[in-house]
Amino acid sequence: MELDINEIKKILPHRPPMLLVDRILEIEPFKSATGLKNITMNEPQFLGHFPENPIMPGVLLLEAMAQVGGVAMLYPEEHRGKIALFGGMDNIKFKQIVIPGDTLITKAEIVKVRGDFGVLHADGYVKDKLVASADFKFALKHQHDL
């Protein structure tokens, strides 16, 4: 199943410039998702990172990857209205820079869940080359409980 940006906006609470997934290519709710993010020069981070040699900041790359996992976590109807909060990150590896013009493909898999807490693993690829990977600890919370 594929989800366009309008469907993603029904699931994730993020909005531009912090909505960092453009399309979900495949989803198995509360198990895994594959998502796409087109990296464009029009994004605000490139005004300062770095103007003469624009590189996608690592923290935004991780956020984009986590959002793909967030769609998988929040897709089931019983999780709608919740948000996924970071509890921590482990095993972060950056293998290659990501620049405007690249298409980031993220493969995210929920590897462990206990109640409202869990661990998500995500790998990011550009042209079939691994550019980053990480394990994300998360907590699902209702927005009104924050």
C-alpha positions as CSV (number, residue, x, y, z in Angstrom):
1,M,0.0,0.0,0.0
2,E,1.3,3.5,-0.9
3,L,0.4,6.7,1.0
4,D,0.7,10.2,-0.5
5,I,1.5,13.4,1.4
6,N,-2.2,14.0,2.3
7,E,-2.5,10.6,3.9
8,I,0.8,11.1,5.7
9,K,-0.4,14.4,7.1
10,K,-3.5,12.6,8.6
11,I,-1.1,10.3,10.5
12,L,1.9,12.5,11.5
13,P,1.5,15.7,13.5
14,H,4.5,17.3,11.7
15,R,4.1,20.1,9.2
16,P,6.7,21.8,6.9
17,P,9.4,22.5,7.4
18,M,9.6,19.6,9.9
19,L,7.5,17.1,7.8
20,L,10.4,15.2,6.3
21,V,8.7,12.3,4.4
22,D,7.0,12.9,1.0
23,R,5.6,9.5,0.3
24,I,5.2,6.0,1.9
25,L,6.0,3.4,-0.7
26,E,5.1,0.4,1.4
27,I,3.6,-0.1,4.8
28,E,2.8,-3.0,7.1
29,P,1.0,-1.2,9.9
30,F,2.8,-1.4,13.3
31,K,5.5,-3.5,11.7
32,S,7.4,-1.7,8.9
33,A,7.3,1.1,6.3
34,T,9.4,2.3,3.4
35,G,9.3,6.0,2.7
36,L,10.7,8.6,0.3
37,K,12.1,12.1,0.9
38,N,13.2,14.2,-2.0
39,I,16.0,16.5,-0.8
40,T,15.7,19.9,-2.5
41,M,17.7,23.1,-2.4
42,N,14.5,24.9,-1.4
43,E,14.7,23.6,2.2
44,P,15.5,26.1,4.9
45,Q,18.4,24.2,6.4
46,F,20.5,24.7,3.3
47,L,20.6,28.5,3.9
48,G,23.2,27.8,6.6
49,H,24.3,24.2,6.2
50,F,26.4,24.9,4.2
51,P,25.5,27.6,1.6
52,E,28.5,26.9,-0.7
53,N,28.4,23.2,-0.2
54,P,24.8,22.1,1.0
55,I,24.7,19.0,3.0
56,M,21.6,17.5,4.8
57,P,22.3,17.9,8.5
58,G,22.6,14.5,10.3
59,V,19.9,15.3,12.8
60,L,17.4,16.1,10.1
61,L,18.4,12.9,8.2
62,L,17.7,10.9,11.4
63,E,14.4,12.8,11.9
64,A,13.3,12.0,8.3
65,M,14.1,8.3,8.9
66,A,12.3,8.2,12.2
67,Q,9.2,9.8,10.6
68,V,8.9,6.9,8.2
69,G,8.9,4.6,11.3
70,G,6.4,7.0,12.9
71,V,3.9,6.4,10.0
72,A,4.2,2.6,10.6
73,M,3.6,3.1,14.3
74,L,0.7,5.6,14.1
75,Y,-1.1,4.1,11.0
76,P,-3.4,1.7,13.0
77,E,-6.7,3.5,13.8
78,E,-6.2,2.9,17.6
79,H,-2.9,4.9,17.4
80,R,-4.4,7.9,15.5
81,G,-4.1,11.1,17.6
82,K,-1.0,9.9,19.3
83,I,2.5,11.1,18.7
84,A,5.8,9.1,18.8
85,L,8.4,10.7,21.1
86,F,12.1,9.9,21.0
87,G,13.3,8.1,24.1
88,G,16.8,7.7,22.8
89,M,18.9,6.7,19.8
90,D,21.6,4.0,19.6
91,N,23.9,2.6,16.9
92,I,23.8,5.7,14.8
93,K,26.0,5.5,11.7
94,F,26.5,8.0,8.9
95,K,28.1,6.4,5.8
96,Q,27.7,9.1,3.2
97,I,26.6,12.7,2.8
98,V,23.1,13.5,1.5
99,I,22.8,16.6,-0.8
100,P,20.1,18.5,-2.7
101,G,18.9,16.4,-5.6
102,D,19.2,13.1,-3.7
103,T,16.2,10.9,-3.0
104,L,16.4,9.4,0.5
105,I,14.7,6.0,0.7
106,T,14.1,4.8,4.3
107,K,13.3,1.3,5.4
108,A,12.0,1.3,8.9
109,E,11.1,-1.7,11.0
110,I,9.6,-1.9,14.5
111,V,11.8,-4.5,16.3
112,K,10.4,-4.4,19.8
113,V,7.2,-3.1,21.5
114,R,6.2,-3.3,25.2
115,G,3.1,-1.3,25.9
116,D,3.5,2.2,24.6
117,F,7.3,1.9,24.3
118,G,9.5,0.3,21.7
119,V,12.5,0.2,19.4
120,L,12.5,1.0,15.7
121,H,15.4,0.3,13.4
122,A,15.8,2.4,10.2
123,D,18.2,2.4,7.3
124,G,18.4,5.3,4.8
125,Y,19.6,4.8,1.2
126,V,20.4,7.0,-1.7
127,K,20.8,5.2,-5.0
128,D,20.8,1.9,-3.2
129,K,23.8,2.9,-1.1
130,L,23.4,2.9,2.7
131,V,23.8,6.5,3.9
132,A,22.7,6.2,7.5
133,S,21.3,3.8,10.0
134,A,20.0,4.0,13.6
135,D,17.9,2.4,16.3
136,F,15.3,4.7,17.8
137,K,13.7,4.2,21.2
138,F,10.2,5.6,21.2
139,A,7.1,6.2,23.4
140,L,3.6,6.6,22.0
141,K,1.7,9.3,23.8
142,H,-1.6,11.1,23.4
143,Q,-1.0,14.7,22.5
144,H,-3.3,15.9,25.3
145,D,-1.1,14.1,27.8
146,L,2.0,16.2,27.1
